[in-house]
Amino acid sequence: MHDRYYNKTNRSMAGILAAMMLVIVLFSTTFIVVHVHHNCSGDDCPICACMQQCERTLRGFGSTVPDAVSVYVPLVLIFIIISSQAGSYTMSTPVSEKVRLNN
C-alpha cells in the first residue's frame, strides 16, 4: 500500500515540476518578446536585467532539451516499431479471432 502511494506521489510531483518548467519557459519568452523594444534607461535598466535573467533561464533549459531529445526520440521510435510489429508475431486462434464454434 505504501509503494502505491509513493509512486502516485512521485508521478504527481513530476507532473507539477514539468508544468512549472513549461510555465517558466513560456513566461520568459513572453517577457522577452513583449519588452524587446523598451525605452532603456541606461546601465541600471531593470527591464534589461530581467531580460538577461530570462535569457539565462532559457539557455539553461535549452542545453538539456537536445540531450533529452537525442535519448528519448530513438526510444519512442523503437517502441512504436515494436508495437506495430507485435501483431504479426502472435498466432491467430479462434479465441483471438472471436469465432464462435457451434457444432
N, C-alpha and C positions, 0 to 999 in steps of 0.2 A: 504494500500500500504506500509506503514511504517513497519507493522508487518511482511509482507512477506520479505522485505529487511533485517529486523533484524534477522529473522530465518535463512535466507540464509547466512548471515554473521556469525552467531553462528555456523552453520554447517561447513562452510569453516574454521573457526578458530579452531574448534575441530579436523578437519581432519589434519590441519597443525600441531597442537600440538601433535597428535598421531604419525604423520610421524617423527617429531623431536624426540620424545621419542624413537621410533624404531631406528632411526639413532644413537642416543646416546648409546643405549644398544649394537647395532651391532659394533660400533667403539670401545667401551670399551672392549668388549670381544675380538675383533680382536687385539687390542693393547696388552692385557694380553697374548693372545696366541702367538703372534709374539715375545714378549720380555721376555718370561719365562726363557730362558737360556742366559741372557745377562751377560756381564762381569761387575760385581758390583764393584763400585769404593769406597765402604765403607759406612759410616753412612750418608753422604750427597749425596747419589746417586740420581740424578734427575729421572732416569727411575724407581727406586724403589718407589719414592714418587708419581710419576704419576700412577704407578700400584696400589698403595694403594688408591689413589683417585678414580681410576676406580672400584676397589673392593667395596669401599663405595657407589659409584653410583649404582652399580649392586645390592648391598644389599638393598638399598633404594627402588629400583624398585621391587626387589624380595619380599619385605614384603607386597606390595599391590597386587601382582598378585594372591596369594592364596585367598585373600578376594574377589577379583573381580570374580575369577572362582567359588568360592562357592556361590556367589549370582547369577551370570548370567547363569551358566550351567543349574541349575534347571528351570529357567525361559524359556530358549530356548527349553529345553526338553518338558515342558508343552505346549509351543506354537506349537511345532511340533506335539504332540499328539492331541491337539485340532484341528489343521488344517487338520490332516489326517482323523479325525472322523467327520469333518464338512459336508462332502458329504453324510454321512449316515443319517443325521438328516433332510435333506431337502427333500421335496416331489418332486416326478418326475411328471412333467406336460408336455403336448405336446410342449409347448414353450421351456422348458428347454431341451427337447429331440430333438428339431428342427424337429418335424414331420409336414409335410405339409398335411393339411386336405382339400382334394378336394372332393366335393360332386356333 
